Amino acid sequence: MPIIIPSQYPATRMRRMRRDPFTRALMRENTVTASDLIYPVFVLDGQNQRQQVASMPGVERVSVDLLLKVAEECVSLGIPVMALFPMVDASLKTYDGAEATNPDGLIPRAVRALKNAFPQLGIMTDVALDPYTTHGQDGLPDENGYIVNEKTIEMLIRQALAQAEAGVDIVAPSDMMDGRIGAIRSALEGDSHIHTRIMAYSAKYASGYYGPFREAVGSAANLGKADKNTYQMDPANTDEALREVALDLAEGADMVMVKPGMPYLDVLRRVKDTFGMPTFAYQVSGEYAMIEAAAAAGAGDRDALILETLLAFKRAGCTGVLTYHARDAARLIGG
């Protein structure tokens, strides 16, 4: 007698493989691990100093002695890299941001302390002038307020060399000046820093998501109502991002970054598919604040939101993610 399969029963049941945790795990296409994470930290001068960043609940600025405790936790959680961002005293800020080039400045001192205590932990530093300038721009403005490319690059080279001399593993130019990757690479090679890696902020957009970060590094008030549209990218463009990435790779970048993260997953996917190079996303301060606000309002489960957004980056092709949720995510993954 022939077997009759009722038409309402499909031959393929997609839900069959979703029924149990073990089959869901077997077919999982993307995963997030602690080794995918870079933890950005805000550093300030002094001893035993800790300041809350008002617009980023749970994020603090810490002095170097307390930074060592944060680094110890990162090592224990399996987070491979910390990224340092300075909160510079207002008395040290100048028009040209010269404090950025000080070999005994806050960031070089923090790098030396971290590499001495935790040599196995990768340290990454920002190469840009905005925390150090009285005007809050990433470069040097002319009399009309336009950021002068070549003069800015001269300062960025000095900043990168000071960081490399302190022992940093990765310099990360975030300024978006034309040609700065090649100039910094040449300077590093010429000064025998052949192992210093460059993670280029290759597609950094002129985004509204940076507000809390600018508060955290103390540049918001200096920037005022000015913008960075003449050097950061127009959020409308993706082809332009590919050109920027191609140029940075040709100039010697080891890794590239797209910033912000979640609003630019399409850019991440195009960059990874086009170049196949180590590609990172920065889940920026505004993205962090949105997750925290949603969780605080009862609009979503905080842990689930953290892990789902990180998974979205991996699904889009990211090699790794800079995220202020790195320690929380590593705990969740490990648990």
C-alpha distance (Angstrom), angle and dihedral (degrees) to the residues before:
residue distance angle dihedral
M1 . . .
P2 3.83 . .
I3 3.80 119.1 .
I4 3.76 110.9 -118.6
I5 3.80 116.3 -151.9
P6 3.78 109.8 -157.7
S7 3.77 110.9 -124.3
Q8 3.80 92.3 -126.5
Y9 3.83 90.7 66.3
P10 3.82 112.0 79.0
A11 3.79 121.7 -137.1
T12 3.79 88.7 -134.7
R13 3.76 121.0 47.1
M14 3.79 110.1 -167.7
R15 3.78 90.6 -171.2
R16 3.80 91.7 62.5
M17 3.81 91.4 80.7
R18 3.80 91.5 45.3
R19 3.79 95.0 56.2
D20 3.81 99.6 91.5
P21 3.81 134.9 30.8
F22 3.81 92.8 -120.3
T23 3.81 94.4 57.1
R24 3.80 91.8 43.1
A25 3.81 87.5 54.2
L26 3.81 92.7 47.0
M27 3.79 93.5 55.8
R28 3.81 98.1 38.0
E29 3.82 108.4 130.8
N30 3.82 100.3 -165.7
T31 3.78 134.3 28.8
V32 3.80 136.8 -175.8
T33 3.80 119.7 -137.8
A34 3.79 132.4 179.3
S35 3.81 88.7 -106.7
D36 3.83 88.7 65.4
L37 3.81 91.7 64.2
I38 3.80 135.7 91.7
Y39 3.79 116.2 -170.6
P40 3.84 116.7 -144.1
V41 3.82 114.0 -150.1
F42 3.80 131.6 -172.6
V43 3.81 114.3 -136.3
L44 3.80 129.8 -161.5
D45 3.79 134.7 -179.8
G46 3.78 127.5 -97.6
Q47 3.79 136.3 47.3
N48 3.80 127.8 -64.4
Q49 3.81 90.0 -2.5
R50 3.78 121.0 157.0
Q51 3.82 125.3 170.3
Q52 3.77 127.9 179.1
V53 3.80 117.7 -130.6
A54 3.79 100.6 -131.8
S55 3.81 96.9 -151.4
M56 3.83 93.3 46.3
P57 3.82 109.1 56.6
G58 3.80 110.5 -147.7
V59 3.83 94.9 17.5
E60 3.79 120.1 111.2
R61 3.77 140.4 -176.0
V62 3.81 108.2 -128.5
S63 3.78 136.4 -171.0
V64 3.79 119.7 -117.4
D65 3.82 95.0 -97.4
L66 3.81 90.6 56.2
L67 3.79 90.4 41.0
L68 3.81 88.1 65.6
K69 3.81 89.3 60.8
V70 3.81 90.1 51.6
A71 3.80 89.5 49.9
E72 3.78 91.1 50.8
E73 3.79 89.8 55.1
C74 3.81 91.7 48.1
V75 3.79 90.1 53.7
S76 3.79 91.9 48.9
L77 3.82 91.2 49.2
G78 3.81 93.6 49.3
I79 3.82 95.7 -113.1
P80 3.82 103.2 152.4
V81 3.82 102.4 -159.5
M82 3.81 139.8 33.3
A83 3.81 120.7 -161.1
L84 3.81 117.7 -149.8
F85 3.80 127.0 -145.2
P86 3.81 121.4 178.4
M87 3.78 131.7 -132.5
V88 3.80 97.9 -154.2
D89 3.79 121.7 -158.2
A90 3.80 111.1 -108.0
S91 3.81 90.7 -123.5
L92 3.81 89.8 64.8
K93 3.80 96.0 51.8
T94 3.79 117.7 104.9
Y95 3.79 138.9 169.8
D96 3.83 91.6 -98.6
G97 3.81 97.3 37.5
A98 3.81 91.6 -127.4
E99 3.82 92.3 163.2
A100 3.83 86.6 72.9
T101 3.81 87.6 70.2
N102 3.82 96.3 48.8
P103 3.83 108.1 120.4
D104 3.80 88.6 -153.0
G105 3.79 94.9 44.4
L106 3.78 126.4 122.4
I107 3.80 98.2 -85.9
P108 3.84 97.7 45.5
R109 3.81 88.9 48.6
A110 3.79 91.0 49.8
V111 3.81 91.2 48.5
R112 3.80 92.8 51.4
A113 3.80 92.4 48.2
L114 3.79 93.0 48.7
K115 3.81 95.9 45.9
N116 3.79 90.6 47.5
A117 3.82 93.1 51.5
F118 3.81 100.1 34.0
P119 3.82 110.7 20.9
Q120 3.81 90.7 167.4
L121 3.83 92.7 60.5
G122 3.80 115.0 90.4
I123 3.82 114.2 -128.3
M124 3.79 123.2 -155.7
T125 3.80 126.1 -171.5
D126 3.77 133.3 -161.6
V127 3.81 117.2 -118.8
A128 3.80 106.7 -155.1
L129 3.79 135.9 100.2
D130 3.81 103.9 -131.7
P131 3.85 97.3 100.3
Y132 3.81 88.9 51.2
T133 3.82 103.6 44.1
T134 3.78 130.4 88.5
H135 3.82 89.7 -137.0
G136 3.83 98.6 47.9
Q137 3.79 95.5 -127.2
D138 3.81 123.2 133.6
G139 3.80 90.6 -125.0
L140 3.78 144.6 19.4
P141 3.82 117.1 -66.2
D142 3.78 123.8 -145.8
E143 3.82 123.1 -137.9
N144 3.82 89.5 -76.3
G145 3.80 94.5 49.8
Y146 3.81 94.8 -105.9
I147 3.81 113.3 140.3
V148 3.80 109.3 -116.1
N149 3.80 108.8 -134.7
E150 3.82 105.1 -155.7
K151 3.81 97.4 40.4
T152 3.79 89.1 49.5
I153 3.80 91.5 51.3
E154 3.80 90.6 53.7
M155 3.80 89.1 59.1
L156 3.81 92.7 43.4
I157 3.80 91.1 54.5
R158 3.80 90.6 53.2
Q159 3.81 90.3 47.4
A160 3.81 93.1 49.8
L161 3.82 92.1 47.7
A162 3.80 91.8 51.1
Q163 3.79 89.8 52.2
A164 3.80 93.2 45.5
E165 3.80 91.5 49.5
A166 3.82 88.4 53.8
G167 3.81 88.5 57.3
V168 3.79 104.6 -101.9
D169 3.80 115.7 165.9
I170 3.82 99.8 -150.7
V171 3.80 130.0 25.5
A172 3.77 114.0 -160.0
P173 3.83 115.4 -161.7
S174 3.80 105.6 -154.8
D175 3.80 98.8 169.3
M176 3.84 99.7 94.1
M177 3.82 94.6 -139.8
D178 3.81 114.7 156.0
G179 3.80 113.6 -101.9
R180 3.78 96.9 4.5
I181 3.82 95.3 125.0
G182 3.79 93.0 57.6
A183 3.79 92.1 44.7
I184 3.81 93.3 49.5
R185 3.80 92.5 44.4
S186 3.80 91.0 51.5
A187 3.81 91.5 48.5
L188 3.81 92.7 48.6
E189 3.79 91.8 49.6
G190 3.78 91.5 46.2
D191 3.81 90.5 52.9
S192 3.84 92.6 48.5
H193 3.82 94.2 -107.7
I194 3.77 90.2 132.4
H195 3.81 94.5 147.5
T196 3.81 96.6 51.8
R197 3.77 106.6 112.2
I198 3.79 125.1 -143.9
M199 3.79 122.4 -141.8
A200 3.78 104.2 -171.3
Y201 3.77 121.4 -150.2
S202 3.78 85.2 -138.0
A203 3.79 100.9 164.7
K204 3.78 105.0 31.2
Y205 3.77 110.5 161.3
A206 3.81 128.8 -150.3
S207 3.77 90.1 -112.2
G208 3.77 137.3 175.6
Y209 3.81 89.6 -140.7
Y210 3.83 95.8 79.9
G211 3.81 98.8 77.4
P212 3.82 99.5 103.8
F213 3.82 91.8 46.2
R214 3.79 91.5 54.7
E215 3.79 88.5 52.5
A216 3.81 90.4 48.6
V217 3.83 94.8 54.2
G218 3.79 93.9 37.0
S219 3.80 98.4 -116.9
A220 3.81 99.5 113.4
A221 3.79 96.1 84.4
N222 3.80 92.2 44.8
L223 3.80 92.5 50.7
G224 3.79 92.3 47.6
K225 3.79 112.4 166.4
A226 3.82 93.9 -18.5
D227 3.79 120.2 111.1
K228 3.80 138.9 -150.9
N229 3.79 98.2 -131.7
T230 3.82 95.4 124.2
Y231 3.81 92.2 66.3
Q232 3.80 109.7 17.0
M233 3.80 116.7 74.1
D234 3.80 128.2 -93.5
P235 3.85 108.3 -107.7
A236 3.82 88.5 -134.2
N237 3.82 94.4 67.8
T238 3.79 133.0 85.2
D239 3.82 103.6 153.1
E240 3.79 87.2 58.4
A241 3.80 89.7 55.7
L242 3.80 90.5 58.8
R243 3.81 90.3 52.5
E244 3.80 90.8 50.4
V245 3.80 92.0 49.8
A246 3.80 92.3 47.4
L247 3.79 91.2 52.2
D248 3.81 93.8 48.2
L249 3.79 92.7 49.1
A250 3.80 91.0 48.5
E251 3.81 89.2 51.0
G252 3.80 93.3 54.2
A253 3.81 109.5 -86.5
D254 3.81 113.1 156.9
M255 3.80 94.1 -162.2
V256 3.79 135.6 14.4
M257 3.76 133.2 -146.9
V258 3.78 138.5 -154.8
K259 3.81 116.3 -151.5
P260 3.05 130.1 -135.9
G261 3.78 103.1 28.3
M262 3.81 122.8 -153.0
P263 3.84 97.1 36.7
Y264 3.83 88.6 52.7
L265 3.80 104.3 47.0
D266 3.79 89.2 123.7
V267 3.81 89.9 58.3
L268 3.80 91.0 48.8
R269 3.78 91.0 52.5
R270 3.80 93.0 49.4
V271 3.81 92.7 47.6
K272 3.79 93.5 49.7
D273 3.81 94.2 44.6
T274 3.80 92.9 46.7
F275 3.80 101.2 45.0
G276 3.81 107.8 16.9
M277 3.80 89.4 -147.0
P278 3.83 129.1 135.4
T279 3.80 100.8 -72.1
F280 3.79 124.2 -170.1
A281 3.77 135.6 -172.4
Y282 3.78 128.2 -150.1
Q283 3.78 111.5 -141.7
V284 3.77 91.6 -153.8
S285 3.78 133.1 -146.3
G286 3.78 95.4 -93.3
E287 3.79 91.1 53.0
Y288 3.80 89.9 50.3
A289 3.81 91.4 48.9
M290 3.81 91.6 50.4
I291 3.81 92.4 54.5
E292 3.80 91.4 47.2
A293 3.81 91.8 47.9
A294 3.80 92.5 48.5
A295 3.79 91.7 50.0
A296 3.82 92.5 46.0
A297 3.81 90.1 51.7
G298 3.79 91.7 51.1
A299 3.79 91.2 -113.9
G300 3.81 94.5 127.1
D301 3.77 146.0 -3.0
R302 3.81 106.7 -87.7
D303 3.80 96.9 -146.3
A304 3.80 92.5 47.2
L305 3.81 91.9 48.3
I306 3.81 92.0 50.5
L307 3.78 94.7 51.1
E308 3.81 95.4 40.9
T309 3.80 93.2 53.3
L310 3.80 91.7 48.3
L311 3.77 90.0 49.4
A312 3.81 89.0 52.7
F313 3.80 89.3 58.8
K314 3.79 92.0 51.4
R315 3.79 90.9 46.8
A316 3.81 89.5 53.2
G317 3.79 90.2 56.2
C318 3.80 103.3 -93.5
T319 3.77 118.6 159.8
G320 3.80 89.4 -157.5
V321 3.79 144.2 -20.5
L322 3.79 135.1 -125.9
T323 3.78 103.9 -142.4
Y324 3.78 137.8 161.2
H325 3.79 85.7 -142.6
A326 3.82 92.0 62.8
R327 3.80 96.4 111.7
D328 3.81 92.7 44.3
A329 3.79 91.1 47.9
A330 3.79 93.4 47.8
R331 3.80 90.3 51.9
L332 3.80 91.1 49.4
I333 3.79 93.0 47.2
G334 3.78 92.0 46.9
G335 3.78 91.5 47.6
